[in-house]
Structures are given as structure tokens and as C-alpha cells.
Amino acid sequence: MATAHNYIQLSSLPEDVRQQVLDFIAFLMRQKQGTDPENKGGRKTPVLGLAKGKVVVPDDFDAPLDDFKEYM
């Protein structure tokens, strides 16, 4: 959605106004993600255990590697 025209308009603004625009964009992004402190009702609580069973650690995880036997 960002176009060269929008970029030219933004870059033609004075530095202080440009910073305000960028701060506003950051605010909107935080608000959309639900991480804005002022958006208390939109906060999502993490769901624990979503990745349970997706990662498997082998029994020999701590065993020395064959490649390093000559150094031990």
C-alpha cells in the first residue's frame, strides 16, 4: 500500500513532523498487535502448551559427538 508518492510526501515533511508520523505508525502497529499499554481490553493472554509434543529431544542429546573424540 505504501507508494513512492507517500514516501515523497513523508520525506518532504520537516524532521519533527516526520518523527510524529513515524511514532503514530508505531502506535497503530502496537494497537493492532494488542501490545499497546493503553489498549487494556485488547490484550491477549498467551496459551500455554501450544507446542507440546512438537519438539523431541533425543536421549543421547548430551553424549559427546564422534567428531570430537580425538580432542577428549
C-alpha atoms as an extended CHARMM CRD file, in Angstrom:
* protein
*
        72  EXT
         1         1  MET       CA              0.0000000000        0.0000000000        0.0000000000  PROA      1               0.0000000000
         2         2  ALA       CA              2.9780000000        2.3100000000        0.5390000000  PROA      2               0.0000000000
         3         3  THR       CA              3.7790000000        4.0270000000       -2.7030000000  PROA      3               0.0000000000
         4         4  ALA       CA              6.5680000000        6.2510000000       -3.9240000000  PROA      4               0.0000000000
         5         5  HSD       CA              4.1520000000        9.1680000000       -3.6890000000  PROA      5               0.0000000000
         6         6  ASN       CA              3.5920000000        8.5040000000        0.0280000000  PROA      6               0.0000000000
         7         7  TYR       CA              7.3310000000        8.2400000000        0.6040000000  PROA      7               0.0000000000
         8         8  ILE       CA              7.9350000000       11.5430000000       -1.1850000000  PROA      8               0.0000000000
         9         9  GLN       CA              5.2450000000       13.2090000000        0.9000000000  PROA      9               0.0000000000
        10        10  LEU       CA              6.7410000000       11.8440000000        4.1140000000  PROA      10              0.0000000000
        11        11  SER       CA             10.2750000000       12.8290000000        3.1980000000  PROA      11              0.0000000000
        12        12  SER       CA              9.1680000000       16.3750000000        2.3390000000  PROA      12              0.0000000000
        13        13  LEU       CA              7.8740000000       16.9630000000        5.8860000000  PROA      13              0.0000000000
        14        14  PRO       CA             10.0140000000       18.6990000000        8.4960000000  PROA      14              0.0000000000
        15        15  GLU       CA             12.0000000000       16.3250000000       10.7160000000  PROA      15              0.0000000000
        16        16  ASP       CA              9.8820000000       16.8470000000       13.8400000000  PROA      16              0.0000000000
        17        17  VAL       CA              6.6120000000       16.2350000000       11.9770000000  PROA      17              0.0000000000
        18        18  ARG       CA              8.1160000000       13.1830000000       10.2380000000  PROA      18              0.0000000000
        19        19  GLN       CA              9.0250000000       11.7550000000       13.6500000000  PROA      19              0.0000000000
        20        20  GLN       CA              5.4590000000       12.3070000000       14.8510000000  PROA      20              0.0000000000
        21        21  VAL       CA              4.1410000000       10.4150000000       11.8210000000  PROA      21              0.0000000000
        22        22  LEU       CA              6.5310000000        7.5260000000       12.4710000000  PROA      22              0.0000000000
        23        23  ASP       CA              5.5510000000        7.4590000000       16.1510000000  PROA      23              0.0000000000
        24        24  PHE       CA              1.8960000000        7.3340000000       15.1360000000  PROA      24              0.0000000000
        25        25  ILE       CA              2.5870000000        4.4560000000       12.7480000000  PROA      25              0.0000000000
        26        26  ALA       CA              4.3540000000        2.5740000000       15.5680000000  PROA      26              0.0000000000
        27        27  PHE       CA              1.3750000000        3.2590000000       17.8450000000  PROA      27              0.0000000000
        28        28  LEU       CA             -1.0450000000        1.8720000000       15.2640000000  PROA      28              0.0000000000
        29        29  MET       CA              1.0640000000       -1.2450000000       14.8040000000  PROA      29              0.0000000000
        30        30  ARG       CA              1.2380000000       -1.8580000000       18.5720000000  PROA      30              0.0000000000
        31        31  GLN       CA             -2.5040000000       -1.3190000000       18.8450000000  PROA      31              0.0000000000
        32        32  LYS       CA             -3.2030000000       -3.7900000000       16.0520000000  PROA      32              0.0000000000
        33        33  GLN       CA             -0.9680000000       -6.4130000000       17.6890000000  PROA      33              0.0000000000
        34        34  GLY       CA             -2.6360000000       -5.8890000000       21.0540000000  PROA      34              0.0000000000
        35        35  THR       CA              0.5780000000       -4.8490000000       22.8360000000  PROA      35              0.0000000000
        36        36  ASP       CA             -0.3330000000       -1.2190000000       23.4180000000  PROA      36              0.0000000000
        37        37  PRO       CA             -0.4690000000       -0.4610000000       27.1620000000  PROA      37              0.0000000000
        38        38  GLU       CA             -3.4580000000        1.8530000000       26.6380000000  PROA      38              0.0000000000
        39        39  ASN       CA             -5.3850000000       -0.9260000000       24.8930000000  PROA      39              0.0000000000
        40        40  LYS       CA             -6.0960000000       -2.9260000000       28.0480000000  PROA      40              0.0000000000
        41        41  GLY       CA             -9.1960000000       -4.6500000000       26.7240000000  PROA      41              0.0000000000
        42        42  GLY       CA             -7.4760000000       -5.9610000000       23.6000000000  PROA      42              0.0000000000
        43        43  ARG       CA             -4.6100000000       -7.7600000000       25.3490000000  PROA      43              0.0000000000
        44        44  LYS       CA             -4.3240000000      -11.4060000000       24.5710000000  PROA      44              0.0000000000
        45        45  THR       CA             -3.0520000000      -13.8470000000       27.1380000000  PROA      45              0.0000000000
        46        46  PRO       CA             -0.6590000000      -16.4740000000       25.8330000000  PROA      46              0.0000000000
        47        47  VAL       CA             -1.9300000000      -20.0210000000       25.5850000000  PROA      47              0.0000000000
        48        48  LEU       CA              0.4780000000      -22.3630000000       27.3270000000  PROA      48              0.0000000000
        49        49  GLY       CA              1.3260000000      -25.7360000000       25.8570000000  PROA      49              0.0000000000
        50        50  LEU       CA              0.6510000000      -25.0000000000       22.1840000000  PROA      50              0.0000000000
        51        51  ALA       CA              3.9820000000      -26.5380000000       21.1130000000  PROA      51              0.0000000000
        52        52  LYS       CA              3.7450000000      -29.5440000000       23.4220000000  PROA      52              0.0000000000
        53        53  GLY       CA              4.9040000000      -32.6810000000       21.6300000000  PROA      53              0.0000000000
        54        54  LYS       CA              6.3090000000      -30.8050000000       18.6290000000  PROA      54              0.0000000000
        55        55  VAL       CA              9.9130000000      -30.7570000000       19.8950000000  PROA      55              0.0000000000
        56        56  VAL       CA             11.6040000000      -34.0280000000       20.7310000000  PROA      56              0.0000000000
        57        57  VAL       CA             14.9890000000      -34.1370000000       22.4740000000  PROA      57              0.0000000000
        58        58  PRO       CA             16.8180000000      -37.4230000000       21.8530000000  PROA      58              0.0000000000
        59        59  ASP       CA             18.0600000000      -39.4630000000       24.8370000000  PROA      59              0.0000000000
        60        60  ASP       CA             21.7020000000      -39.0870000000       23.7480000000  PROA      60              0.0000000000
        61        61  PHE       CA             21.4930000000      -35.2910000000       23.4870000000  PROA      61              0.0000000000
        62        62  ASP       CA             24.3360000000      -34.7470000000       25.9800000000  PROA      62              0.0000000000
        63        63  ALA       CA             26.5150000000      -37.5590000000       24.6370000000  PROA      63              0.0000000000
        64        64  PRO       CA             29.8370000000      -36.4850000000       23.1270000000  PROA      64              0.0000000000
        65        65  LEU       CA             29.9330000000      -36.2290000000       19.3520000000  PROA      65              0.0000000000
        66        66  ASP       CA             32.0520000000      -38.6600000000       17.3240000000  PROA      66              0.0000000000
        67        67  ASP       CA             33.7280000000      -35.7550000000       15.5600000000  PROA      67              0.0000000000
        68        68  PHE       CA             35.3600000000      -34.5910000000       18.7930000000  PROA      68              0.0000000000
        69        69  LYS       CA             36.6370000000      -37.9400000000       20.1220000000  PROA      69              0.0000000000
        70        70  GLU       CA             40.2550000000      -37.1230000000       19.2180000000  PROA      70              0.0000000000
        71        71  TYR       CA             40.1200000000      -33.9640000000       21.3770000000  PROA      71              0.0000000000
        72        72  MET       CA             38.8950000000      -35.7370000000       24.5200000000  PROA      72              0.0000000000
